[in-house]
Amino acid sequence: MRASLVSMAAGTLLVTSVIACSKPRSSGESAKPLPSLEISSSVSPVPSVPSVPSVPPSPEPTWASGTSEFEGLPLFMRVRTTIATVPDPVRTTKLTVRWDYGGGGFDGLPPTEVLEPLDAFEVRLVASLERDGASIEVAVATTGGAREWIFYTTDIAECQRRFQAEFGKDPQRYPVKLTTVEDPGWAEYKGIVGRFGR
C-alpha cells in the first residue's frame, strides 16, 4: 500500500486505512450525489458519542509553509503552528482527506482551473469538521497530482456524518478519499512541524 504523501514527507510511515472514495466524473457523465460513506477500516474507529467531548480551546491559527520533494516532484507543505496542546488528549485520531486532481503540469502541481475548486472545498471542509472543536486542521500538502488535508479528530463517525451532510447533496462528485489512523501521540504532526514549522 502506498503511504500518504504527508506521512512520507514527515519522514514517518504510518499505515492508513481507506474509509471512502468517489471517482471524478468523466466528461458527459451525469451528475450523481456522493454515495454514503462507509467505514471499512482495519483500525478501530473512535466510538461515536452524543456530543463532542470537551476540547482545549485553539488559539487563532498561524501557519508556516515550506517546500521539499516527494518522489522527485515539488512538495508544498502548509502546517499549523499554533495549537493549544500537543498531543491533544481528546483528538487522537488522524484523518486525511485526499483529492486526486490528476497529473497537472509536468511538476504535478494543480492546474489553474483546479485551484479555485480546491480552495473552495477546503473552506467548506474546515468549517464543517472544525465546528464545535470536533476536529482541528493541522497540515495541507500538495504534490504529485494530489492535495491532502490533515486533521486530528475526536470522533471519526461524526466526521463522516458532517462530510456527508456538507457534500452529499452537491450536484458534482468530488475525487476524494478519506483515511484514518490512530495517532494519540501526534507523531505525524510532530514530524511535519519539526521539518516545516520553523
Order of alpha helices (4+ residues) and beta strands (2+ residues): alpha-beta-beta-beta-beta-alpha-beta-beta-alpha-beta-alpha
